[in-house]
């Protein structure tokens, strides 16, 4: 996968989505920056983009084996595995947030044409009430390791099995749904990546 660096971008996710939609890009690519001025997070939230952190998005041909509703979870798990292989002690809070003691990154995914466009942002320095990644490794080295893992994608069942232990750590959290908070304490994790709480199913 080609890796392209930009000194700054408003949003790696929006930049790549536009390139795909306009037909300027028709291949798999990863773009990254350390300065993002208008990043987007899940559910339309803004992701703080202070200079010196790591922001990247990549395009990948959609695999029918991965549940479309859980694409962000799938690639969050794959990136988590990459960071763990490099020595990080992180865990993934359901459905797409990277945590140590506090959050330090997250994942979003969109579908455009035949591609899934995945955006990932992680803090390399502490920002407000967030943490930073617990690795002293250059951003490019992290991305090169991740790009290797993107070459041959593991099957969904393999990553899902690994996530079961992480999900136990998610039980102390709540999720937002229709202006209310839903506790994950008694949630059931389903094989398609969703959770069931009091007979209601949630994907994110």
C-alpha positions in Angstrom: 0.0 0.0 0.0 1.3 3.4 -1.0 1.9 5.8 2.0 1.7 9.5 1.4 2.7 12.2 3.9 1.2 15.8 4.0 2.5 18.6 6.2 -1.0 19.5 7.2 -4.6 18.7 6.2 -8.0 19.8 7.4 -9.1 16.2 7.6 -7.4 13.1 6.2 -10.8 11.3 6.1 -12.6 14.1 4.2 -9.6 14.5 1.9 -9.5 10.8 0.9 -13.3 10.5 0.6 -13.3 13.4 -1.9 -10.5 11.9 -3.9 -12.3 8.6 -4.1 -15.7 10.2 -5.0 -14.2 12.4 -7.7 -12.4 9.4 -9.3 -8.9 10.9 -8.7 -8.0 7.8 -6.7 -9.0 4.3 -7.6 -6.3 2.3 -5.7 -5.6 1.6 -2.1 -3.6 4.3 -0.4 -2.8 5.6 3.1 -2.4 9.3 3.7 -1.1 10.8 7.0 -0.2 14.1 8.7 0.9 15.3 12.1 -1.2 18.5 11.8 -5.0 18.2 11.2 -7.0 21.4 11.5 -10.6 20.1 11.2 -10.6 16.4 12.0 -13.8 14.5 12.5 -14.7 11.8 15.0 -17.5 9.3 15.3 -21.1 10.5 15.4 -20.1 13.9 13.9 -17.8 14.9 16.8 -14.6 16.9 16.2 -11.3 15.2 16.9 -8.7 17.7 18.4 -5.9 18.0 15.9 -3.0 19.6 17.6 0.3 19.5 15.8 2.6 16.5 16.7 0.0 13.8 16.9 -0.8 11.2 14.3 -3.8 11.4 11.9 -4.2 9.1 9.0 -6.8 7.6 6.7 -6.6 4.7 4.2 -8.7 3.2 1.5 -9.3 -0.6 1.4 -11.3 -2.7 -0.9 -14.4 -3.9 1.0 -14.4 -7.5 2.1 -17.8 -9.2 2.2 -16.6 -11.3 5.1 -16.5 -8.3 7.5 -19.9 -7.1 8.8 -20.4 -3.7 7.2 -21.9 -2.3 10.5 -18.6 -3.2 12.3 -16.0 -2.0 9.8 -14.7 0.6 12.3 -14.5 -2.0 15.0 -12.6 -4.4 12.6 -9.9 -1.9 11.6 -9.7 -0.6 15.2 -8.9 -4.2 16.3 -6.3 -4.6 13.5 -4.6 -1.3 14.4 -4.7 -2.2 18.1 -3.0 -5.5 17.3 -0.3 -3.6 15.4 0.3 -1.3 18.4 0.4 -4.3 20.8 2.9 -6.0 18.6 5.1 -2.9 18.9 4.8 -3.0 22.7 1.8 -0.9 23.7 -0.4 -1.8 26.6 -3.6 -0.4 25.1 -7.0 -1.8 25.0 -10.0 -1.1 22.7 -13.1 0.3 24.3 -16.2 -0.8 22.4 -16.7 0.1 19.7 -13.8 2.1 18.4 -11.8 4.0 21.1 -8.2 3.4 22.1 -7.5 3.5 25.8 -4.7 3.2 28.4 -6.1 4.7 31.6 -7.8 7.3 29.4 -8.7 7.7 25.8 -5.9 8.5 23.4 -7.4 7.8 20.0 -10.3 6.5 17.9 -11.5 5.2 14.5 -14.2 6.1 12.0 -15.1 4.3 8.8 -17.1 5.3 5.7 -18.0 3.4 2.5 -17.5 5.1 -0.9 -17.8 3.1 -4.1 -16.0 -0.2 -3.6 -13.8 1.1 -0.8 -14.0 1.4 3.0 -12.3 4.7 4.0 -11.0 4.4 7.5 -9.7 7.3 9.6 -7.6 6.9 12.7 -6.3 9.6 15.1 -4.0 9.0 18.1 -2.3 11.3 20.5 1.4 11.3 20.6 1.4 13.9 23.3 -1.1 14.6 26.1 -4.0 16.8 25.0 -6.4 18.2 27.6 -8.0 15.3 29.4 -6.7 12.7 27.0 -3.6 10.4 27.2 -0.9 9.7 24.7 0.3 6.5 23.1 2.8 4.6 25.3 5.4 4.0 22.6 8.5 5.9 21.7 8.4 5.0 18.0 8.3 7.3 15.0 4.9 7.7 13.3 6.1 6.4 10.0 7.4 3.2 11.6 4.0 2.6 13.1 2.3 3.2 9.8 4.7 0.9 7.9 4.0 -1.9 10.4 0.2 -1.3 10.0 0.5 -1.3 6.2 2.1 -4.7 6.4 -0.9 -6.0 8.4 -3.3 -4.5 5.8 -1.8 -6.7 3.0 -3.5 -9.9 4.1 -6.5 -9.1 6.3 -7.2 -11.6 9.1 -10.7 -13.0 9.2 -13.4 -11.5 11.3 -13.8 -14.4 13.6 -10.1 -14.3 14.5 -10.1 -10.6 15.5 -13.5 -11.0 17.2 -12.2 -13.8 19.4 -9.3 -11.6 20.5 -11.6 -8.7 21.3 -13.7 -10.7 23.9 -11.1 -10.0 26.7 -10.9 -6.3 25.8 -14.7 -6.0 25.9 -14.7 -7.0 29.6 -12.8 -3.7 30.2 -15.5 -1.9 28.3 -18.2 -2.9 30.9 -17.3 0.0 33.2 -18.2 2.5 30.4 -21.5 3.8 29.0 -22.4 4.7 25.4 -24.5 7.6 24.2 -27.8 6.8 22.5 -30.6 9.3 21.7 -29.4 11.8 24.4 -29.2 9.1 27.1 -26.4 7.0 28.5 -26.5 3.2 28.2 -24.4 1.2 30.6 -22.3 -1.6 29.1 -22.1 -3.4 32.5 -24.5 -6.2 31.5 -24.2 -5.9 27.7 -24.0 -9.0 25.5 -21.3 -8.8 22.8 -22.7 -10.3 19.6 -20.7 -12.0 16.9 -21.5 -9.2 14.3 -19.8 -6.7 16.6 -22.9 -5.2 18.1 -24.0 -5.3 21.7 -27.4 -6.1 23.2 -28.6 -4.2 26.2 -32.0 -4.9 27.7 -33.1 -6.5 24.4 -32.0 -3.5 22.3 -29.2 -3.9 19.8 -26.5 -1.2 19.3 -23.7 -1.0 16.8 -22.2 2.3 18.0 
